[in-house]
Amino acid sequence: MPKLAILGGSFNPIHQGHLLMAEMALKQVNLDQVIWVPAQCPPHKQSIELADFQHRVEMVKRAIASYPVFCLSTVDQNRTGTSYAINTLLDLQTCYPNSQWYWIVGLDAFASLPRWHRRQELAANCSWLVAPRSRQPAEVIGHQVVQQLAAQSIKIDWQILQMPSVEISSSLVRQYCRDRRSLQDLVPESVENYILAHSLYR
């Protein structure tokens, strides 16, 4: 049974932290593939800074081009309304039947899992790979999430990714764009070139 992981998000834009999360997850649980899923209309991110979906797709495509076991899915492209994780998972399960599923997520997003849409169904169908953040006790926050879910009669399988904490965020990249600063070391060169070519986040 192939071991597949989903890395979903707004990718507004994709950055080196996302890539490191995927690489560490790949090694830690011996994944067969990481599926990158840009969200058409991500929950809680109805921002005027949200780049067009096709721009975000193109940046992910360029960022992962050199990784044979990374693939891009545009399963969310024609979705109407909010892009919920459970819908992404169910759609991908149809595309990749008989697979073992993982979800790669940052600690901040994992902390909000007890409030996610249809979280009981989601938790029952995948294991969670959680990327730590510096200055935040990942184990403590993780166990708090487990307790909050248990209070809702939800069990979850999860583990923390053994990786250095990365203090790169999409909001930081966008700020650098507004300040017209170099994006070197924040995003792959191909992504920086795309952002500049299309004057994104100015």
Phi and psi in degrees as a GROMACS rama.xvg file:
@    title "Ramachandran Plot"
@    xaxis  label "Phi"
@    yaxis  label "Psi"
@TYPE xy
-64.8375  144.657  PRO-2
-101.455  110.414  LYS-3
-115.714  140.556  LEU-4
-121.153  142.351  ALA-5
-102.103  132.753  ILE-6
-122.42  99.7005  LEU-7
-106.659  161.61  GLY-8
163.528  178.838  GLY-9
-75.6227  -29.8376  SER-10
47.6216  60.7499  PHE-11
-120.534  59.97  ASN-12
-102.505  175.583  PRO-13
-62.5862  146.066  ILE-14
-141.341  178.392  HIS-15
-62.7819  -29.6155  GLN-16
-62.5881  -40.6771  GLY-17
-60.2367  -44.919  HIS-18
-64.9898  -39.6163  LEU-19
-65.1659  -41.1275  LEU-20
-56.204  -47.6947  MET-21
-65.2808  -41.6172  ALA-22
-63.7532  -43.9517  GLU-23
-67.0459  -39.4115  MET-24
-63.2741  -41.3397  ALA-25
-56.6648  -44.9856  LEU-26
-76.4469  -41.4396  LYS-27
-66.2606  -38.6358  GLN-28
-117.192  14.5665  VAL-29
54.4399  54.2433  ASN-30
-69.8685  151.971  LEU-31
-87.8289  -28.748  ASP-32
-162.385  146.248  GLN-33
-113.148  124.37  VAL-34
-104.006  118.457  ILE-35
-92.3009  126.262  TRP-36
-127.188  95.8826  VAL-37
-65.4488  136.989  PRO-38
-88.3779  131.828  ALA-39
-66.3987  -47.9164  GLN-40
-138.741  77.8522  CYS-41
-64.1244  141.014  PRO-42
-61.1314  142.978  PRO-43
66.3066  12.361  HIS-44
-131.248  44.8542  LYS-45
-81.3836  74.3561  GLN-46
-110.312  144.762  SER-47
-67.1357  -14.7388  ILE-48
-85.8309  -3.30101  GLU-49
-70.0812  114.283  LEU-50
-66.7813  157.025  ALA-51
-53.0549  144.113  ASP-52
-53.1478  -44.6201  PHE-53
-65.3209  -33.843  GLN-54
-63.555  -44.2895  HIS-55
-66.8523  -37.1683  ARG-56
-62.1703  -46.1135  VAL-57
-63.6163  -37.1998  GLU-58
-67.5777  -40.549  MET-59
-63.4134  -44.1726  VAL-60
-56.4649  -43.715  LYS-61
-70.0215  -39.2206  ARG-62
-66.1753  -34.2162  ALA-63
-101.057  4.55438  ILE-64
-57.5637  -30.937  ALA-65
-92.2035  5.2216  SER-66
-108.971  105.545  TYR-67
-60.0328  -30.0122  PRO-68
-96.4438  8.35655  VAL-69
-102.077  136.825  PHE-70
-136.85  153.3  CYS-71
-100.086  134.986  LEU-72
-120.51  131.426  SER-73
-106.414  33.7356  THR-74
-58.9905  -22.8129  VAL-75
-89.4628  -2.52729  ASP-76
-58.6532  -45.0127  GLN-77
-99.9668  13.715  ASN-78
-73.0547  138.176  ARG-79
-101.309  145.396  THR-80
80.3741  -165.419  GLY-81
-67.9953  140.532  THR-82
-86.5657  96.0693  SER-83
-92.1327  144.568  TYR-84
-58.5027  -38.7274  ALA-85
-62.1659  -36.7383  ILE-86
-67.8287  -38.6753  ASN-87
-61.6636  -46.8103  THR-88
-61.9564  -46.8215  LEU-89
-63.2924  -39.902  LEU-90
-64.4107  -42.4696  ASP-91
-71.2892  -32.5578  LEU-92
-62.025  -32.9604  GLN-93
-69.1003  -38.9832  THR-94
-72.9303  -33.3086  CYS-95
-126.712  74.8313  TYR-96
-68.704  160.682  PRO-97
56.763  48.204  ASN-98
-124.716  156.807  SER-99
-97.9405  126.539  GLN-100
-107.285  140.911  TRP-101
-128.615  155.287  TYR-102
-126.535  122.595  TRP-103
-92.059  128.055  ILE-104
-148.832  149.996  VAL-105
-78.3264  160.219  GLY-106
-59.9686  -39.8997  LEU-107
-60.629  -45.6724  ASP-108
-67.136  -39.0566  ALA-109
-61.7939  -37.0762  PHE-110
-62.6167  -24.9674  ALA-111
-92.3662  -0.00536429  SER-112
-54.1411  -37.3306  LEU-113
-61.3514  -7.5399  PRO-114
-112.605  3.13726  ARG-115
-69.4664  152.657  TRP-116
-64.6995  128.393  HIS-117
51.1854  45.7804  ARG-118
-65.6994  -30.1277  ARG-119
-64.0339  -44.2086  GLN-120
-66.655  -39.971  GLU-121
-64.732  -47.3703  LEU-122
-63.1539  -31.5271  ALA-123
-75.5249  -15.6067  ALA-124
-111.706  0.936759  ASN-125
-156.637  159.992  CYS-126
-99.2355  155.003  SER-127
-112.986  131.243  TRP-128
-113.547  112.468  LEU-129
-107.665  122.648  VAL-130
-85.7469  128.357  ALA-131
-73.3201  161.732  PRO-132
-121.513  145.329  ARG-133
-67.6762  151.893  SER-134
66.8477  7.77279  ARG-135
-123.796  126.568  GLN-136
-73.5458  97.4356  PRO-137
-59.4347  -43.5644  ALA-138
-62.3757  -43.8538  GLU-139
-63.8353  -47.9631  VAL-140
-63.8955  -40.1472  ILE-141
-59.4403  -44.5139  GLY-142
-69.3428  -30.4899  HIS-143
-64.4075  -40.4081  GLN-144
-62.4791  -45.2025  VAL-145
-58.4366  -42.9502  VAL-146
-67.1921  -40.7449  GLN-147
-64.2681  -39.5466  GLN-148
-70.1769  -38.7414  LEU-149
-60.4103  -34.8736  ALA-150
-66.2181  -19.1942  ALA-151
-101.237  12.8226  GLN-152
62.2594  36.8363  SER-153
-117.174  125.957  ILE-154
-98.9394  149.503  LYS-155
-142.289  143.467  ILE-156
-105.571  123.866  ASP-157
-150.907  160.191  TRP-158
-155.265  153.327  GLN-159
-88.0191  136.001  ILE-160
-72.131  131.494  LEU-161
-83.2204  87.9328  GLN-162
-150.487  158.049  MET-163
-67.814  148.134  PRO-164
-72.011  134.531  SER-165
-114.504  122.295  VAL-166
-97.4484  48.847  GLU-167
-112.055  136.057  ILE-168
-135.926  159.055  SER-169
-62.3161  -35.2531  SER-170
-65.1843  -36.0055  SER-171
-64.6779  -43.4158  LEU-172
-60.4408  -43.9487  VAL-173
-63.1881  -37.4329  ARG-174
-64.2602  -41.8674  GLN-175
-61.1938  -38.1595  TYR-176
-63.4106  -44.8673  CYS-177
-62.525  -35.2854  ARG-178
-85.1086  -0.746732  ASP-179
57.9769  40.2205  ARG-180
-96.7325  160.061  ARG-181
-65.1747  141.853  SER-182
-99.4332  11.1177  LEU-183
-56.4016  135.322  GLN-184
76.4208  -8.25025  ASP-185
-95.8003  -39.966  LEU-186
-135.366  158.46  VAL-187
-59.9469  152.867  PRO-188
-57.4164  -37.7098  GLU-189
-63.4485  -33.3956  SER-190
-73.6416  -42.2774  VAL-191
-59.9366  -43.0309  GLU-192
-62.5368  -38.3132  ASN-193
-67.3961  -44.4474  TYR-194
-59.2252  -44.3189  ILE-195
-66.9978  -41.857  LEU-196
-63.32  -31.8575  ALA-197
-107.175  8.0384  HIS-198
51.015  46.1195  SER-199
-80.8867  149.889  LEU-200
61.0896  27.2781  TYR-201
